[in-house]
Amino acid sequence: LGVITARGGSKTLPGKNIKLLDGKPLIVYTIEAAQKSKLITDLIVSTDNQEIAKICRKYGAEVPFIQPAELATDTSGHLEVMQYAVKFMEEKKGYKYDYAVIFQPTSPFRTVDDIDKTIEKIIEHSADSAFSMCELEPSQHPIKVKKMEGDRVLSYCLEENAGMHRQDFPKVYKRSGAVYITSRDLLIKKGRLFGDFVVGHIVPVERSIDIDTKYDWVLAEYKFQELKEKGFF
């Protein structure tokens, strides 16, 4: 089951899920990529917002329910949202899913290849969960992260040696935000979103973004133009 999660009440960037990016509602980029997947059996949008639901249906997405109010608060998380979606759809369809896939509309530059290869990873390894991952740029490397004890600066997790060049930094990765997958039993039976055995599929940094703030939106517009010039759109 693929679930595009789209809460309507963003405070940092109001209306971001349907804000226009190059003339198209942001969430539509996720809908169009996920609809091409060969490994997703059913794809739905889970939202608490009627306007979002209307736009999604216009672009061919299934919105089988409007989220209960208790799932759309500032404190509610993806775990409860995904549990509700899986249980609802299993009852509706009359069969059980093997995996649940989370798509965030705030990562618009994913491809169907990103989706299906991440799904293939969790199947191949019989893992609990799988993420799309991207390599951290040197400027964001954890070796540069410090902690303060009084006025003293100390390494937080990795020692930065004097004269160390960025090409010598060990490779590190973060979740790209594009694709999250969890096994159905982990989600429903154990009440966990991510398990102990997690595998990852690496996607390019140039297509990796998770829009949350106005700055992120400006960055997304810049990335969009770069990708457009390269023929991605």
Summary of the structure (lengths in Angstrom):
residues: 233
radius of gyration: 19.1
end to end distance: 26.5
largest distance: 61.8
contacts: 726
relative contact order: 0.18
helix: 38%
strand: 22%
